[in-house]
Amino acid sequence: MNNEMAENAAEKSGLRLSCADYSFRPLQPWESAMQAIAGLGLDGVDLCLIGGSSHLNVEDLMADPDAMVRRINDTVAATGVAIADIALLADPDLQTLSNFGYMAANNPDPELREAADAMFEAVLDVAARVGARSLTVLPGVLWPHETKEESFQRTVTVLTEMALKAQARGVKLCVEPHVGSVIQDPEDALRLCQEAAPCGLTLDYSHFISRGVEQDALDELTKHAVYVHARAATTGRLQVPLERSEIDFPRWMDVLTGNGYEGYVGFEYVNIEGDFQLDDIDTLTETAKMRDLLRGHWATVDAG
């Protein structure tokens, strides 16, 4: 079973659910995390390439892309879990969650940008060869030595170039608006979609809800979503147990489907130490609870 066959099998259920392999980082090697995702009955994986802290290593990919393609394809065939998205975060240590500008799309350092471009093109090549629908990158940050508009416009320029390269390979480039990014406000994320076409969004409401943004202020962004994350959040907390969530997920699903969304719904619960308070969640339990909630709502809507 290749990635196309795995995706076709997932489409038969109507609702395609996926999960970040990083949610199960303690399970080593990567194949074990993929087996856990398959065991949860999920259809796809958000394959994370995060500096030196993810299961699969960007440096290994760049050193031997053929071996990486074989490993991914073999695991997809063995588990039946399709590649829903590949997420590229060049931060050398995600555990700190403090260096999102490192090799980011709008980093003004030409040497780092050159290195980031080489990394992106290598990952894009693998993404195309394994049949990934989308490739997610980060938008960059507000740089202290320049205005917000200067940082934003550099993001637009670079992401437009990257999106066109991805489009030529049959992959959709997505950017994820996250806390602390140059597009952390919904109006900026919407503007980016308008100015950096054909770039789409990997949309995670938790990054906005945690900053006090109202849910209905985010609905317009779903029209630009290529991939979405479902993660419970509340004001001041990027990740909480489902019972404490301020996000109305049934309504969220209705808005997505009403706006024609047909992609995967991904779960991205993580356990990471640091200032973002992401270290007190049972990723397996919360993933299963969100799975059951969304499938239950989907069944109700489908039956009606």
N, C-alpha and C positions, 0 to 999 in steps of 0.2 A: 504494500500500500504506500503510494507516494503522497505528497502533500495535497495534490489536487483530489485524489481519491478520498483522503481523510476529510477534506472540506466538503466534498459532495455528500459524504455520509452524514456530516453534521447538518447540512442544509435540510435534510429530510425532516428533522425535528422542528424546524421553523425558528426556534430560539437557539442561537449558538452561544454557548458559554465558554469562557476561557479563564486562564489563571496565570499570573506571573510565576515563572519558575523560582524567582527570588523569594516568594512566600515560603518556600521549603528549602531554603539555603542550607540548613543543617543536614539535610539528606544529601549525601555524596555517594557516588558521582552524580552528574547531571541526569543520567538515565534513571536514577532512583527517584528524583523529583518528578520526572515525566511519568513514571509509574504511579506515583501518588496522585498526580492530576488525573490520570486515566482511572484510578481507583475511585475518585470522587464522581466519576461519570461525566466529566467535562469534555468538551469537544476540541478545545485548542489551548495553546500556550502562548503567553507573552514572553518571548525569549529575550532575556536581559543580558546585555553586554555592558557591564558597569566596572570600568577600571579594573582593579585586581580583586574585586570582592564578589563577583558573580560566579556561577558555576562554570560557564564558558568564558574563555579569556580572549580579549581582543588581540593581544599580542600573538597568541597561538593562531588565531584566524588569519592574521596578516602574514605570519611566517609560512603557513601551509593551508591556504584556502581550500584546496582539494580535499584534504583530510577532514576539515571542518564540515564541508558539504556532505561528505560520506557519513560522518558521524550523525549529523542532523537527520539526513534522509533515512539512515538505518533505524534511528530511534523513532521517528515518525511511523515507519513501517511496522515496528515491533509493538508500539503502544496504540496506534490509531489516533493519536493526538496531533492535530494539524498545527502548523505555525500560523497563529492568528496575527501576530505582530512581532517585529524585532525592535527592541528599545536600546538605543545607543546613548549611554551617558559616559562621557570621557573623564568624569571626576575620578582621580586616582584612588580615592578612598571614600566610598559612599557612607561609611560608618560615621563620618564627621558631619555630613550634610551641610558643609560649610563652604564649598568651593565650586558652586554651580557655574561660575564664570570661566573655569579652567577649560580651555579649548572649546568654549561655547561659540555659538553662531556669530555673536557680535563681539568677540574678543578683539580688541584693537591691535594686539601684538601680531605682526605679520608672520613671525616664525611659528607661533602656536597655531595660527590659522592655517598655515601650510601643512603642519602636522595633522591638524584636525581634518583638513580636506582629504589627505591621503588615507586617513582612517575611515572617513565616511565612504570614500569610493571603494575601499576594500570590503566594507560591510555591505554596501549596496550590491556589489557583485555577488556576494554569498546570498543575500536576501533574494535576489532575482533567481539565482540557480536553485534555491530550495523552494521556490514558489510562494514566498511570503507576500501577503496582500499589501502590507504597509511597513514602513520604517519610521519609528518615532525618534525625534531628537529634541533637545531643549532649546529654548529661544535665546538664552543669554540673560544678562542682568543689566541693571543701571550702573554705568561706570561713573565713579565719583568725579573724574576730571572733565566730564562733558555733560551736556544737557540731556534730559530724557529723550528729546526728539532725535538727537544725534545717535544715541544708543539704539533707539527704535528703528531708525532708518537703516542703520548698518545691519540689523537683524533682517529687515525686509529684503535688502539687496542680496545678502548671503543665502537666505532661505529660498528666495525665488530661483537662484541658480541651482541650489540643491534639489528643489522640487522638479525642475525641468530635467535634470540628470536622472532622477528617479523615474519620472514619467517615461523617459526614453527606454528604460529597462522594464517597464511594466509594473512598477512599484509605486504606491502612493506615499509621498512624504507627509508626515504628520509632525506637528509641534505640540508639546504639552504645556499649557499655561500652568505654572506652578507658583507656590508661595515664594516670594522674593525675586521673581523673574520680571523682565521688562514688560510682560503682558499679564501680570497678576490681577489686573482689573478687567472685568468683562468687556468694557468698551474698547480697551486696547487689544484684547484678543480678537474681537470682531473686526477691528480695523486692520489687523495683521492679515486676516483671511481675505479681506478685500484688496489689500495692496500687494500681497505676496502669493497670489494665485499662480500655480495650482496647488499650493500648500494647504493641507487640511488640518484638523485638530485631533489630537488624542485628548478627549475631554473627560475630566475628573472633577465632579462638582465639589468634592471634599476640599480641594485647594481654595475654593471660593467661600464655601459655607464656613470653614474654619476661621475666615477673616470677617465674618459677619455679613456677607452678601446674601440677600434674599434669594430663595430658589427661583422665583419667577423671573428674576433679572438675568438668569442664565439660559433660559429656554431658547432664545434666538441663536445661541451658539450651537445648539444641536443640529442646526441646518448645515453646519460646516464640519460636523463630526465624521471622521473616518473610522475611528476606534474610540471606545468609551470604557471607562473604569467605573465600577460600582463599589464604593467603599463608604461605610458609615462614618459620619463626622458630625461635630457640633461646634458652635462658636468657641473658638479658643483651642480646639483639639482637632487635629487633622485625621485622627483615627480613633474610633470608639466602638464598643460593642453595639451590635445592631439595635438593641433595645433602647439605647440612648441617642440614636441618630436623629438629627433635625431634618434629614433629607427624606422626603416622601417618595420612596422608590416606585410604588405603583404609578403615581402621577408622572414621575420621571420617565418610566417606560412608555406610558401613553403619549407623552410629548415626543419621545424619540420615534416611535412608530408612526405617529401622526405627521411627522416631518420626513418620513420616508427612509429612516435609518434601517439598513439591512446588514450591518456588520456584526462582529462579535461583541458581546458584553463581557468585559474582563474584570476579574477580581484581583486586587493588588494590596492585600494585607501583608504587612511586613513587621519584623521585629528588629528594630535598630535602636541602639543607645544614642542619646544626644538631646539637644534642646527641643526637638519637635515632639517629644513624649510618644514615641512609637515603639516602646519596648514593653508594653504591658498587655499585649493581645495574643490570644491563642489563634494563630493564623489558620490552622486546620478547622477549628470550630467555627470561626467567623466566616470563613469561605463557604462551609457547608450551610450555615444559616442563611447567607445571602443567596446561595444557589436555590435553596428551598423556597425562599420568599419570591424570587423572580419567576421560578418555574410555576409556582402556585398561581401567581397573578396572570402569567401568560396563558395557563390552562383555562382560567376563568374568562379571559378576553376571547380566546380562541373558540371556546364553547358558545360564547354569545354571538 
